[in-house]
Amino acid sequence: MFYMYILKSKVDEKLYIGSTNDLKRRLLEHNNGKVRSTKSRAPFALKYYEAFSIEDDARHREWSLKKDGNALAQLKRRISKSLT
């Protein structure tokens, strides 16, 4: 399985969107400071994920949420209580 995930920083409360084939490992990497782009914002809480059988689908979903403000805004409205 491949995953698109959303993390929330416990430091600055900002969201991070990523994709991976091992969600547990990737969350540990983020929280242990092994990811350069999130190192200064750890620790993180997993707030949302979607599972895909094909890696390209997970990567495309990640890309669409990062690049399309409307897609992210729509998802935030749908899962607003989960993101608090």
C-alpha positions as CSV (number, residue, x, y, z in Angstrom):
1,M,0.0,0.0,0.0
2,F,1.0,3.6,-0.6
3,Y,-0.2,6.5,1.5
4,M,-0.8,10.2,1.3
5,Y,-0.7,11.7,4.8
6,I,-1.2,14.9,6.7
7,L,0.7,15.7,9.8
8,K,0.2,18.6,12.2
9,S,3.2,20.0,14.0
10,K,2.9,20.3,17.8
11,V,5.3,23.2,17.7
12,D,3.8,25.6,15.2
13,E,0.5,23.8,14.5
14,K,1.1,23.9,10.7
15,L,0.2,21.0,8.4
16,Y,2.6,18.9,6.4
17,I,1.5,16.8,3.5
18,G,3.5,13.8,2.2
19,S,3.4,10.4,0.8
20,T,5.1,7.1,1.6
21,N,4.9,3.3,1.3
22,D,5.4,2.8,5.1
23,L,3.3,5.2,7.2
24,K,4.6,4.2,10.6
25,R,8.2,4.4,9.6
26,R,7.7,7.8,8.0
27,L,6.0,9.3,11.0
28,L,8.9,8.1,13.2
29,E,11.4,9.7,10.7
30,H,9.5,13.0,11.0
31,N,9.4,12.9,14.8
32,N,13.0,11.8,15.1
33,G,14.3,14.8,13.1
34,K,15.4,12.7,10.1
35,V,13.4,14.7,7.5
36,R,15.2,17.9,6.6
37,S,12.0,19.8,5.7
38,T,10.3,19.1,9.0
39,K,13.2,18.7,11.4
40,S,12.6,22.0,13.2
41,R,8.9,21.5,13.6
42,A,8.8,18.1,15.3
43,P,7.0,16.4,17.0
44,F,4.1,15.7,14.7
45,A,0.7,14.1,15.1
46,L,-0.8,12.1,12.2
47,K,-4.1,13.8,11.4
48,Y,-5.3,12.1,8.2
49,Y,-4.2,9.6,5.6
50,E,-5.5,8.0,2.4
51,A,-4.4,4.6,1.2
52,F,-3.7,3.7,-2.5
53,S,-2.7,0.5,-4.2
54,I,-0.6,2.4,-6.7
55,E,2.3,4.7,-5.8
56,D,1.5,7.2,-8.6
57,D,-2.0,7.7,-7.2
58,A,-0.6,8.6,-3.8
59,R,2.0,10.9,-5.2
60,H,-0.6,12.6,-7.4
61,R,-3.0,13.1,-4.5
62,E,-0.1,14.6,-2.5
63,W,0.8,16.9,-5.4
64,S,-2.8,18.0,-5.9
65,L,-3.2,19.0,-2.3
66,K,0.1,20.9,-2.3
67,K,-0.5,22.7,-5.6
68,D,-4.3,23.2,-5.7
69,G,-5.5,25.5,-2.9
70,N,-9.1,24.5,-3.6
71,A,-8.4,20.8,-3.2
72,L,-6.7,21.4,0.2
73,A,-9.4,23.8,1.3
74,Q,-12.1,21.3,0.4
75,L,-10.4,18.5,2.3
76,K,-9.9,20.8,5.3
77,R,-13.6,21.6,5.4
78,R,-14.5,18.0,5.2
79,I,-12.2,16.9,8.0
80,S,-12.0,20.1,10.0
81,K,-12.7,18.4,13.4
82,S,-9.9,15.9,12.8
83,L,-7.4,18.7,12.1
84,T,-7.9,20.4,15.5
